[in-house]
Amino acid sequence: MYYSKIVGLGHYVPENIISNQYLESIMDTNDAWITERTGIKERRYFTYGKDTNASMATEAAKIAIERAGLKPQEIDFIVYATITPDYYFPGPGFVLQRNLGMQNIGVLDIRDQCSGFIYALSTADQFIRSGMYKNILVIGAEIQSTFLNHTTEGRGVAVIFGDGAGAAVVQATTDSSHRILSTHLHADGTYAEDLYVKDPGSSRPKRFYDDLFEDKNTGEVIMNGNMVFKHAVVRFPEVIKEALEKNNLSPEDIDLLVPHQANLRISEYVRQQMGLPEEKVMNNIQKYGNTTAASIPIALSEAWEMGKIKDGNLVCLAAFGSGFTWGSALIKW
């Protein structure tokens, strides 16, 4: 019987640091307001001409593959999670494949917003368990800074999001003691319009970009913050408990919880609900903001680099986001 395990992690964040103080200079906001509501102190924005969604993913992937002790040509499949592709189509996974010289292997795009990396990881886990692939590259990458409204009108959303990429190499194993134990995926489309970007969309009476140019507001992030918060604080603990119960474990068994970096208040609420001490929850939203599908792999990679993840640790990943979509993964490292 095959299982899957994470054997390499890597991440890349742009060098362009956007502080709360900078945002103060271009919109009616301030550091105290942003920090109190989100916990964010700074975020990274891509550099035009240097960074792309695929190039950031490529850098993160190179690190993950090297740490896995592999060569790019030994990767059998790519699962790439993003909601901000470089092109309308094809997805950035194809460019990543080209960048790394991975000839002819399959590429799968995942569009599950903030839960994208967990959906991608779960997909890789199932492919490996079936015996179809041995080494799968899982990516979460976003460039969100270019669709934010950097005015006072858009400040409620603009202060939250950032850019970056994270990667994991998932490999087949027969060792049941060190593996992905289980993954759990959920969605509820009832609330699709409570956090969404309407355009570009194909369901229009004419070319989608004509509508976009007529009403620029349809290309902005629309977020019902209260509704998102209300559901997130329920779904996060719920899906974490689901993973633990599936494996006959309890919150006390968790060595590290790596939540999607949506909002520090949400993470803190979840931590308290789960009865976990602060040192058992990985938070880096303070430095990077919400990087959507990239947030968990960036945080996971940083946690590993910091020595927060050791052999034998029980690590739980959890996410909630637009869709609504939510999920968890429980890993015995």
LOVONU-518102 format. One record per residue: residue in three letters; x, y, z of N, C-alpha, C in turn. Coordinates in steps of 0.1 Angstrom, whole numbers, plus 5000, padded with zeros to 4 digits. Example, Ala and Ser with C-alpha at 12.3 -4.5 7.8 and 13.67 -1.06 7.14 Angstrom:
// residues 2
ala513249435078512349555078513249675078ser512849785071513749895071512950005079
END
This chain:
// residues 333
met500849885000500050005000500950135000tyr500550224991501350354991500650454999tyr501450535006501050655013501850775007ser501550895011502351005006502951085018lys504051145015504751225026505351355019ile505451455027506151585022507651565024val508351575014509851555015510651675012gly509951785008510751915005509752025005leu510252135011509452265012510252385007gly509652475001510352604997509352714995his509852834996508952954994509753064988tyr509053154982509653274976508653394979val509153504984508353624985509153734978pro508453824972509053934965509854024975glu510854094969511654184978510954314981asn509854354974509254474976508354474989ile508754535000508054535012507054655013ile505854635015504854745016504354745031ser504754855037504454865052503054935053asn502554925065501354995069501555145067gln502755195070503055335069502955385055tyr503355295046503255335032501755345028leu500955255032499555255029498955385035glu499455425046498955555052499155675043ser500155665035500555775026499655785013ile498955675010498155674998496655655000met496255625012494855615015494555655030asp493355675033492955715046492855595055thr494055555061494155445070495355475079asn495555385089496755395097497155265103asp498355255108498955135112498155075123ala497655155133496855105144495555035139trp494955095130493655045124493854905117ile494954905109495254775102495654665111thr496554705121497054605130495954545139glu495054635144493954585153493054495146arg492754525133491754445126492254325119thr493554325116494154205108495354145114gly496154225122497354175127498554195117ile498254255105499254275095500054405097lys501354395096502254505097502854545084glu503054445075503654465062503254345053arg503454365040503154265030504154285018arg504254185009505154194998504354204985tyr504854294976504254314963505354274953phe504854214942505754174931506454294925thr507554274918508254374911508054344896tyr507354444889507054424875508354414867gly508454314858509654294850510554194856lys510354164869511154064876510353944880asp509253964887508353864892507153834884thr506753714883505453674877504953564887asn503653524885503153414893504053294891ala504253264878505053144875506553154879ser507053274878508553284882508653264897met507753324905507853304920507653154923ala506653094917506552944919507752864915thr508452914905509652844900510752844911glu510852964917511952984927511552894939ala510352904943509952814955510052674952ala509752634940509852494936511252444935lys512152524931513652484930514152454944ile513752534954514152514968513552384973ala512252364971511552244976512152114969ile512452114956512952004949514351974954glu515152074956516552054961516551994975arg515652044984515551994997515051844997ala514251814987513751674986514851574981gly515951634977517051554971516751494957leu515951574950515551534936516051634926lys515851594913516051684902514751714896pro514551824890513251864884512651754875gln513551684868513151584858512551454865glu512751444878512151334886510751364891ile510251484889508851514892507951454882asp506851384886505951314877504751394873phe504351494882503151564880503151694888ile502451794883502351924890500851954893val500651994906499352044910499552194914tyr498852284908499252424909497952504914ala497952554926496852634931497052784930thr496152854923496253004922494853054918ile494553174922493453244916493853364908thr495253384907495753504900496753454889pro496353384879497253334869497853454861asp499053424855499653524846498853554834tyr498253454829497353464817495953414820tyr494953464813493653414814493653264812phe494353214802494753074800495953074790pro496852974791496852864800497252904814gly497152814824497552844837499052854839pro499552904850500952924852501752794854gly501052684857501652554858502452514846phe501952554834502652524822503952594820val503952724825505152804824506152754834leu505652714846506552654856507152524850gln506352444844506952324838508052354828arg507752454820508752494810510052544817asn509852634827510952694834511952584840leu511352474845512152374852512552264843gly512152264830512552164821511952024823met510652034828509951904831509151874818gln509751794810509151764797507951664798asn506851714793505651624790504851574802ile505251614814504451564826503151644827gly502151594833500851654834500851774844val499951864841499851984849498352004853leu498052024865496652044869496452174877asp495552264872495252384879494152364889ile494352424901493352424912492952564915arg491652594914491052724918490052704929asp490652704941489852694953490352804964gln490752914958491053034966491953004978cys491553044990492453035002492652885006ser491752805002491852655005492652584994gly493152654984493652594972494852504975phe495752534984496852454986496452324993ile495452325002494952205008494252114997tyr493452174989492852094978493952034969ala494952114966496052064957496851944964leu497051964977497751864985496951734986ser495651744988494751634988494751564975thr494751634964494751574950496051494948ala497151554952498451484951498451354959asp497951364971497851254980497051134974gln495951164967495151064961495851004949phe496551084941497251034930498350934934ile499050974945500150884950499550754956arg498550764964497950654970497450554959ser497050604948496550514937497650444930gly498950484932500050434926500350494912met499650604909499850664895501150744894tyr501450814905502750894905503550874917lys504850904916505750884927506151014934asn506451114925506851244930505951354924ile505251434932504351534928504751674934leu504851774925505151904929503851984932val503652034944502352104948502752254950ile502052344943502352484944501152564949gly501452674956500452774959501152904956ala500552984947501253114943500153214939glu500453344943499553454940500253584937ile499753654928500053804926498653874927gln498453934939497153994941497154144942ser498354204942498554344944497954424932thr497954364920497554434908495954444907phe495254374915493754394914493154454927leu494054514935493554584947493254724944asn492254784950491954924949492655004960his493755064956494655134966494155274968thr492855284971492355414975491555394988thr491155504994490355495006489155415004glu488555414993487355344990487655194991gly488755144987489155004987489954954998arg490155045008491155015019490754885027gly489454855028489054735036489654605031val489854605018490454485012491954505009ala492254625004493654644999494754625010val494354655023495354645033495654495037ile494854405032494954265036495854175028phe495854195015496454095006497854125002gly498654014999499954034994500353924984asp501553924979502053834969503053734974gly503153624968504153524972503853384966ala504753294969504653154964505253054974gly504652934975505152824983505052694975ala505952604979505952474972506252364981ala505752244977505952124985506152004975val507151914978507251794970506651684978val505651614972504951504979505451374972gln505851284980506451164975505851034980ala505850934972505250804977506150734987thr505450674997506150605008505350475012thr505950385017505250265023505350275039asp505950385044506050405058504750465064ser503950385071502750445076502850535088ser504150535093504350625105504650765102his505050795089505450925085504750955072arg503651025073502851045060501751145062ile501051175051499851245052498751155057leu498251175069497251085075495851095068ser495451215066494151235059493951375055thr493051395045492751535041491151545041his490651665043489251685044488851815037leu487951795027487651905018486151935018his485752065019484352105019484152235011ala482952265008482552385001481052415003asp480652535002479252575002479052694993gly478552674981478452774971477352874974thr476552854985475552954989476053094991tyr477353104995477953224998478953274988ala478853224976479853254965480053404963glu479053484964479153624962479553714974asp479753644985480153714997481653744997leu482453684988483853714986484153664972tyr484253764963484453724949484853844940val485353814928485653914918484853874906lys483953964902482953934891483653924877asp484554014874485154004861486653994862pro487253934852486753894839485953764840gly484753764834483953644834483353614821ser483053494817482653454804481153474802ser480353474813478853484811478353624809arg478753674798478353814794477753824780pro476953924777476353934764477253974753lys478554014757479554044747480854014753arg481954054747483254024751483454064766phe483953974774484054004789484754134792tyr485854164784486654284788485954414784asp484954404775484154524772483454564785asp482754474791482054494804482954544814leu484154484815485154524825485554664824phe485754714811486154854809485054944812glu483854904810482654994812482455014827asp482654914835482454924850483654864857lys484654944860485854894866485654824879asn484554864886484254804899483954654898thr483554604887483354464886484654374886gly485754444884487054374885487654384899glu486954434909487554444922487054334931val487854314942487354214952486154274959ile485154194960483954234968483954134980met483954194992484054105004483054155014asn482154065019481354085030482154035042gly482954125048483854085058483154025070asn482054075075481354015086480953875084met480453845072479953715068481153615067val482253665061483453575060483953535074phe484053635083484553615097483653515104lys482353545103481353455110481453315106his481653285093481753145089483153085092ala484153165090485553125092485753065106val485253145116485553105130484752975134val483752935126483052805128483752695120arg484052725108484552615099485952575102phe486852675106488252635110488252525121pro487652555133487752445143487052325139glu485952335132485152225127485952125119val486652175109487452095100488752035106ile489252115116490452055124489951945132lys488851955139488351845147487951725139glu487451755127487151645118488351555115ala489451625112490751555109491251475121leu491151535133491551465145490751345148glu489451365147488551245150488651135140lys488951165127489251065117490350975121asn491351035128492550965132492650925147asn491550935154491450905168492450985176leu492551115173493551205180492751315186ser493451395194492851505201493651635199pro493151755202493951875200495251875207glu495351805219496551795226497651725219asp497251645209498251575201498951655190ile498351775187498951855177500251925181asp501251905174502551975176502552115170leu501952125158501952255152500652265143leu499952375144498852405136499252515126val499152495113499452595103498152635096pro497552745101496352785094496552875082his495652885073495652985063495753115070gln496653205064496853335071495853435065ala494653425071493553515066493553645075asn493653625088493453735097493953685111leu494753765117495353715130494253695141arg493253775140492153765150491453625148ile491253585135490653455133491553345138ser492853355135493853245140493853245155glu493753355161493853355176492553295182tyr491453325176490153265180490153115179val490653065168490752925165491752865175arg492852925178493752875188493152855201gln492352955205491752945218490652835218gln489852825208488852725207489452585207met490652565202491252435202492052415214gly492252515223492952495235494452485233leu495052545222496452535219497252645225pro498452625229499352735233499852815221glu500252935223500653015212501752955204glu502752885210503852825203503452715194lys502252665195501852555186501052605174val500952735172500252785160501252875153met501452845140502352925131501553035125asn502053165128501453285122502553365116asn502453405103503353495097502653605089ile501353615091500553715084501053855087gln501753875098502254005102503254055092lys503953965085505053995075504553995061tyr503553905058503253885044501753915040gly500953945050499553965047498853825043asn497753835037497053725032497453695018thr498153585016498653545002497853434996thr496553415001495553324996496153184994ala496253124982496652984981498152964985ala498953074985500353064989500553075004ser499553105012499853135026500253015034ile499552905032499952785039501252725035pro501652715022502952665019504052755024ile503852895023504852985028505052965043ala503952955050504052945065504652805069leu504252705061504852565064506352565061ser506752625050508152635047508952705057glu508452825062509052905072509152825085ala508052755089508052685101509152575101trp509252505090510352405089511652465090glu511952585083513252645084513552695098met512552725106512652775120512852665130gly512752535125512852425134511552395142lys510452455137509152425144508552295140ile509052235130508652095125509752005126lys509551895134510651795136510051655132asp510951565130510551425127509651375138gly508551315134507551265143506451355148asn506551485144505551585148504251565141leu503151595148501851595142501551735138val501451765125501151895119499751895113cys499052005116497652015110497652145102leu497152125090496952245081495452265080ala495052395080493552425079493352555071ala492352565064492052685056490552705054phe490252835052488852875049488952995039gly488052995029488153105020486953115011ser487053195001486053224991485453104985gly484153104983483552984977482152954983phe481952954996482952935006483552795004thr484852785008485552655007486452645020trp486552525025487452505036487952355036gly489052335043489652205043490752195054ser491152065056492252045065493051925060ala494251915065495151805063495951775076leu496051645079496751605091497951525087ile499151565091500351505087501251455098lys501651335098502651285107504051295101trp504751395106506051425099507051315100
END
